Amino acid sequence: MRQIVLDTETTGLNAKLGDRVIEIACVEMINRRLTGKHFHCYVNPEREIDEGALKVHGITLEFLADKPKFQDVAQSFVEYLDGAELIIHNAAFDLDFLNEELARLQLPDMGRHSSGVIDTLRMARELHPGKRNSLDALCDRYGINNAHRTLHGALLDAELLAEVFLAMTRGQDSLAIELGQQDAAERARAPAGSAGEGLAVLHHERGSLQVVVADAEELAAHTALLAGMAREAGGAALWLREPPAPAEVQPTS
């Protein structure tokens, strides 16, 4: 399976009010392996950059002055996508901007250039309800080094998101977690043109479960832990109680 981890930076927060894309980054994975084949470009937005957005990504209009316009990179961008499944954090945001850019050129929307979308923000909320699920928070949760991320940048963020996605769907801890991660990924999938609506569920074959047997040291630590819990419970731990004898069945006349 070919998947593209995608991120953008923009002049502001509202594509419908004229904000534009200023950076596009894509990282390719085939069968869950990073290939090193990236797509990355800066784009001259032909308009001012909001002060709030500038504080987030630090990309100035002066820096973008000699960069190509979206119309100059659109064809190479959609050719790179080539029907791949997209992985995007908060997919509705990026898809809205890219669809607006394509519409200005009277080109088909993102749904025509990809096979669907996994929204990793939606997926993370399924896996970690009630917790912070920003890209930084997910990097911390999964032990991914993001110390070099002082400002948002589309290419760096796409690379980090690729690692986060692989970690979220790896299922190392248990079969139950693996099944939960797979189900969350399926719920997070949607057609690319829908900006996250109308989920299209995909099915995957499950691998065999590897059983790891505890060694003597781990068993001793487990026994000590149970003993400590029993002491704190004052001897009332349920697992120490004798099971009740089965009731005798009285013969009926």
N, C-alpha and C positions, 0 to 999 in steps of 0.2 A: 504494500500500500504506500502510495506517495502522499505525504502530508507537508503542508507549508505552514510554518509558524510566522504569523504576520503581525506587524505593529506599525503605527503611523504617529507622526507628530503634526500638529496643526496650529493655525493662527489663533484659534479660540475654541469655544466649546459647542458652537451651534452651526452645523453645516447648512441648515435651512435658512439661516440669516446671513449667509455669504462667507462664513469662515472657510478657509482652504487648507488643503494638505501641503505640508512643507517638507516632509520626510517620509519615505516608505522603506521598510526593511522586511525581507522575507528570508527565512532559514529553512532549507529543505531537509526532510527526513524521509527515508525509504525503509519500510519495515522496521521502524523505530530506531533507525541508525542515522545519525547526522552525516550528511554527505559532504559538507563544506561548500556546496553550491548555493551561494547566497544571491539575492537581488537587493541592491541598496542604492538609493539615490536621494539627493536633496532636490527640492522643487521650488522655483520662484513663484510665490503665491499671487503676485501682482496686486497686493494690498498690504496694509499695515498689520503688524502682529500685536495682539492684545498684551497689555502689560502683565496680566496674570499668567498667560501662556508662556511669555518670555521668562518669567521666574521659574517655571517648571522645567523647560527644556534648554533655555539659554541660547537658542538659535536666533540670530539677529537678521533683520532685513538686509543689512549691509553684506552679511555673509552670503545671503541668498541671491544677491543682485545679479551675479553672473551664472547662476544655475539654470538648467533647462526648465521650461514651463511644463505643466502636466501633459499638455498635448504632445510634447516632444518625447515623453517617456511612456505614454499610455500603451502603445503597441507592444513594446518590449516587456512591459509589466504583465499584460494579459497573456502574452505568449509564454512567459515564465510560469504563470499559474497553471496553464494547460490542463485544467480539469481536476487539479489536486484537491484534497480535503484541506480546509483551512483550520488552523488552531489560533484563536484570538482571545485575549483577555478583555472582557467587556465588549463583546463582538459588535453589539448594536452601534456603538460609537464609531468604530473604524469603518464599518460597512456603510453607515450613513454618509460619511465623508467621501469614501471611494465611489459610492453610487452617484453622489452629486457630481463629482468630477467627471465620471463617465457620461452622465446625462448631458453635461455641457457640450460634450463632443458627439452627442447622439450615438453613443456606443451602448451595447447591452450591459445590464448591471452585473454585479459580481456573481449572481446566481448562474449566469451563463458561462462563466469562466472557471467555475469550481464545482466540485461534486457535493459540497455541503460544508458545514461549519461546526466545530466544537468550541463552545464558549467556556473557557477555563474559569471565568468568574462564577458562572452558574454552577459549574462542576464543583468548584471549591466550596460554594455555599451548601451544596448537597453533602459533601464529605465533612465539612467543619461548620455546622450551623451555629450561629451566634458568635462566631469568632471573626477577627479581622482577616480579610482575604485579598488584600492588595498584593501586588507582585512582591513588594518588599517583605510583607508579612509571610507570604508563602515561601520565599527564599529562606527566611529564618526558620520556619517550621520544618522544612525539609533539608536543612543544613547545607544550603547552596550559598557560596560566597558571593555576596553582592557589595562588598566594601568599596569597589571601584565605581559604584553607581551613585555619584553625587548629584547628577542631573538626569532627567529622563532623556534617553536617546533611543530612537527606534531600533537600530541594529543591536545595541547592547540589550535592550529590553526583550527583543525577539529571541536572542541567544539564551537569556536567563529563563524566559518563558518555556523554551524548549526543554531545558533541564527540569523545570518545575513540572511540566506536563509528564515527562518520563517518570519522575518520582511519584507523582500522584497516581499513575496507572501501572506502577511496577508490581504492587501487591506483595511486598517482601514479608510482611509481618504474619499474615495468616490467610487462610482461604476466605474467611468471612470478610476481611478487609479487601481482598482482591475482588470478590464478588461485588462488594459495595462500590469500589472504584470503577469497575467495569460498568455497573448500572448507572453510576453518576455520569460517566463519559457518554453513555448512550442517551441519557436524558438531556445532556448538554449539546447534543448534535442537532443541527437544524439546517435547512437549505440556506445557501449563502445569500440569496436575494431577500430573505425574510427578516434579516437583522435579528434573528433569535427566536422567531415564532414558528409554529407548525413543525414540531419535532419529527424527525425521520429516524426511527430506531433501527440500528444495525445490530446484527448478531454475530458473535464470535465463538469459535470453538475454545473450550476450556482445556488447559493443559493438565497433566496428572499432578497430584498433590505430593510434594516431597515431605516425608516425615523425618524430623530430626529428634533423636532420642536424647533425653537429659543425661549428663554424666554424673558420676558419684558426687562431685563437688556441688553441682547444681541441685541434686536431690537433697543433700545435707542442708543447703541454704533454704530450700523450700520447707523442709521439716522444721528448721529453726524458726522460720517465719510463722508457720502455723502454731507452733508452741507459744510464741510471743502473743499472737492474737488470742489464743485460748486463755492466757494469763490475764490479758486486759479484759476479757469477757467474764472473768471470775469463774471459769470452769463451765460456763453455759454455752460454749460453742456447739453448734448443732452437729458438726461432724464427729464430736466426741460422744454423742449420746448413742445408746444402744437402740437399734431399730425396734419398734414394738413387735411383740410376737403376733403372728397371724391369729385372728379370732377363730375359735373352733366352730365348725359348722354343726349345729344340732340336727340330728336326723328328724325328719318329719314323719308323722304317723299317717 
